[in-house]
Amino acid sequence: MRILILGPQGSGKGTQAKRLAASHGIAHVSTGDILRAAVAEGTELGRRVAPILERGDLVPDELMIDLIRERLEHEDGFVLDGFPRTLAQAEALDSMLASIGKPLDVVLLLQVSDEVSSERLLGRALEEGRSDDTPEVIANRLRLYHELTQPVIARYREAGALIEIDGERSIDEVEAEIERALAGTRER
């Protein structure tokens, strides 16, 4: 199964992606985790993206597509978390996945309000000590999400690939709804 999870920052994408990966025996591919690890390790990629991440801006598309291709070429099943965030990225991702013979099976959208996103991100910043979750950066990331990612959601909705999930409930309730939705897609 090849799954894409969309939703604003703080919607629970990472949590649900990890659970899906574990329960279905597929890879969890988190672009945010890959980028943060590169920064922490001081790699060439890390040095290039560190200032971009500190501002809460988006990493250039070609860099992200290369990074994802490298990872997904070797995976039969995966859950992709944190990418695409723009229409151009979605088009490039779909094209790249088609070229490696691994198109998406389903796109999940975890819906949460900006207020819930902000509360969760500020809580995560305190728990994990993440410097990329300041009120200013959170506001910028949510602004970018609404401005740039809504067309991505519309693209997958129009293609009939999008399943919308209420992400404001408990982690277990969200997971149960996702599993019901996935069971429904396998029955088609």
C-alpha positions in Angstrom: 0.0 0.0 0.0 1.3 3.5 -1.0 -0.3 6.2 1.2 0.1 10.0 1.3 -0.9 11.9 4.5 -1.8 15.6 4.1 -2.8 18.1 6.8 -1.6 21.2 8.5 1.3 21.0 10.9 0.2 19.6 14.2 -2.6 17.6 12.6 -1.1 14.3 13.7 0.4 13.3 10.3 3.6 11.9 11.9 1.9 10.0 14.6 -0.6 8.4 12.3 2.1 7.7 9.6 4.2 5.8 12.2 1.2 3.8 13.3 0.2 3.0 9.7 3.8 2.0 8.9 3.9 -0.3 11.9 0.5 -1.9 11.4 0.9 -2.4 7.6 4.6 -3.3 7.5 5.4 -0.4 5.2 8.0 2.4 5.4 7.3 5.7 7.1 8.9 8.4 5.0 8.9 11.7 6.8 10.6 14.5 4.8 10.7 16.6 8.0 12.6 13.9 9.9 15.0 13.4 7.0 15.7 17.1 6.8 16.1 17.6 10.6 18.5 14.6 10.7 20.6 16.1 7.9 20.8 19.4 9.8 21.7 17.6 13.1 24.4 15.6 11.3 25.8 18.7 9.6 25.6 17.1 6.1 25.8 19.2 2.9 22.0 18.9 2.6 21.7 19.9 6.2 23.8 23.0 5.8 21.7 24.0 2.7 18.3 23.6 4.4 19.0 24.8 7.9 18.3 28.5 7.3 15.2 27.6 5.3 13.8 25.4 8.1 14.6 28.1 10.7 12.5 30.6 8.8 9.7 28.0 8.4 9.9 28.3 4.6 9.7 25.4 2.1 12.7 23.5 0.8 13.2 23.8 -3.0 11.1 21.3 -5.0 13.9 19.7 -7.0 15.8 19.0 -3.8 12.8 17.4 -2.2 11.9 15.2 -5.2 15.5 13.9 -5.4 15.5 13.1 -1.7 12.1 11.3 -1.9 13.0 9.4 -5.1 16.2 8.1 -3.5 14.1 6.8 -0.5 11.1 5.4 -2.3 12.8 3.6 -5.2 13.7 0.8 -2.6 10.3 0.6 -0.9 7.3 -1.5 -2.0 4.9 0.1 0.3 5.2 3.4 2.1 3.4 6.2 3.9 4.6 9.6 2.9 4.3 12.3 5.5 5.2 16.0 5.0 5.3 16.3 1.2 4.0 17.6 -1.2 3.1 21.0 0.1 2.6 22.8 -3.2 0.7 22.0 -6.4 4.1 21.9 -8.3 5.4 19.4 -5.7 2.3 17.3 -6.1 2.7 17.2 -9.9 6.4 16.4 -9.6 5.7 13.7 -7.0 3.0 12.0 -9.0 5.2 12.1 -12.1 8.2 10.7 -10.2 6.1 7.9 -8.6 4.7 7.0 -12.0 8.2 6.9 -13.4 9.3 4.3 -10.8 6.0 2.4 -11.1 4.8 3.3 -7.6 1.7 5.5 -7.9 -0.2 6.4 -4.7 -3.1 4.2 -3.7 -4.8 6.7 -1.3 -4.4 10.2 0.0 -5.5 10.9 3.6 -6.3 14.5 4.7 -6.2 15.0 8.5 -8.4 18.0 9.1 -7.8 20.2 12.2 -8.4 23.9 12.9 -5.5 26.4 13.1 -6.2 26.8 16.8 -5.7 23.1 17.4 -2.6 23.0 15.2 -1.1 25.9 17.1 -1.8 24.4 20.5 -0.4 21.0 19.5 2.7 22.6 18.0 3.4 24.7 21.0 3.0 21.7 23.2 5.3 19.7 21.0 7.9 22.5 21.2 7.9 22.3 25.0 8.0 18.4 25.1 10.6 17.9 22.4 12.5 21.2 22.6 12.0 21.8 18.9 13.3 25.3 17.8 11.2 25.2 14.7 7.9 25.4 16.7 7.9 29.1 17.8 4.7 31.1 17.6 6.1 33.2 14.7 7.2 30.1 12.8 4.0 28.3 13.4 2.0 31.2 12.1 4.1 31.4 9.0 3.8 27.6 8.4 0.0 27.7 8.8 -0.2 30.7 6.4 1.9 28.8 3.8 -0.2 25.7 4.3 -3.4 27.6 3.5 -1.9 29.5 0.7 0.0 26.7 -1.0 -1.4 23.3 0.1 -5.1 23.9 -0.5 -4.6 23.5 -4.2 -2.8 20.1 -3.5 -5.9 19.0 -1.6 -8.2 20.1 -4.4 -6.0 18.2 -6.9 -6.3 14.9 -5.0 -10.0 15.5 -4.2 -10.8 16.0 -7.9 -8.8 12.8 -8.8 -11.0 10.9 -6.3 -8.0 9.8 -4.3 -8.7 11.9 -1.2 -10.2 10.6 2.1 -10.9 13.3 4.7 -10.4 12.4 8.4 -11.3 14.4 11.4 -7.9 14.9 13.1 -9.2 16.7 16.2 -10.2 13.5 18.0 -8.0 11.2 20.1 -5.1 9.5 18.4 -6.8 6.1 18.7 -10.1 7.4 17.3 -8.2 9.0 14.3 -6.3 5.7 13.7 -9.6 3.7 13.8 -11.2 6.0 11.2 -8.1 5.7 9.0 -8.2 1.9 9.2 -11.9 1.9 8.3 -11.2 4.2 5.3 -8.3 2.0 4.1 -10.4 -1.1 4.4 -13.0 0.6 2.2 -10.4 1.4 -0.5 -9.2 -2.2 -0.6 -12.8 -3.3 -1.2 -13.2 -1.2 -4.3 
